[in-house]
Amino acid sequence: MSTPQILANGWEQIQPADAGWTYISLAVRTLAAGETLELPANDQERALVPLSGVADARSDDTSWTFGGRASVFDGLGHCLYLPRDTAVTVTATTPLELAVAQAPATERHEPVLVTPDDVDIELRGGGNASRQVGSLMLPAFPADRLHVIEVWTPGGNWSSYPPHKHEHDVEGESELEETYYYRLRDPENGWAVQRVYSPERDFDLTQTVRDGDLLLIPWGYHTTVAAHGQDLYYLNVLAGPAPKRTLQAFQDPCLRSSQDTWPEDGIDRRLPFIPRHPAA
């Protein structure tokens, strides 16, 4: 079985064979204005998320124009979901940074363009464990396996806290592979700390992460903390074998009670980081 690991900025793409798992493929492509990316029809469903810039995608007689934010700290995401057996040509209408997530699919669903007006926004946690979650593809989304979520964590705050896991060790817990793709508001100086550890405590990965790094989580409790003054974003992709789409997690029982004070702590006043309709 593969172990959790962090790939430093400079990675180009990961396939299941690279990660030692079964489902998730992920790439981040940088295209100049006018440049194209061809994605062939195959057994993979895809989610295309512009991290910055505007994309034009065309498949057969259908086209979509989406994106537009200057960076992940300047707006909620768009996401174009494409089912299996769909070839698409993506053209950058401006300089474009595009995340392409894939997972094998059995059923063929309909293409869906998710816009910021469709994003499910949640201010989660409390106190210095407050963060903003923008869900592009929740379990109710009409897809086979892919789930795609954006998370913004103010500097000094904890995210994915209390630590949780997706291993199906207990009834109702989902079994999911998971990736975090990190971006920092200050890409030169920003950093965060990621921890992934096993329930038995015989594995413990605690590592500094920087802008552009990628975390692969096949199993284990995991949590992240952004350095003081260093706002953090991560693109969260999940996929697994369960025929029922679910994100049900199991929290570390040793730390679960830490959330009991959240109602009185309240949500960090810096949130929401990214409003649905930014002021003009």
Secondary structure as UniProt FT lines:
FT   STRAND          5..7
FT   TURN            9..10
FT   STRAND          13..14
FT   HELIX           16..19
FT   STRAND          25..31
FT   TURN            33..34
FT   STRAND          36..39
FT   STRAND          44..52
FT   STRAND          54..59
FT   TURN            60..61
FT   STRAND          62..67
FT   TURN            72..73
FT   STRAND          79..82
FT   STRAND          88..92
FT   STRAND          96..104
FT   STRAND          112..114
FT   HELIX           116..118
FT   STRAND          120..124
FT   HELIX           127..129
FT   STRAND          131..137
FT   TURN            139..140
FT   STRAND          147..153
FT   TURN            155..156
FT   STRAND          158..165
FT   TURN            171..172
FT   STRAND          177..184
FT   TURN            187..189
FT   STRAND          192..197
FT   TURN            199..200
FT   STRAND          204..209
FT   TURN            211..212
FT   STRAND          214..217
FT   STRAND          221..226
FT   TURN            228..229
FT   STRAND          232..239
FT   STRAND          250..251
FT   TURN            253..255
FT   HELIX           256..261
FT   HELIX           262..265
FT   TURN            269..270
//
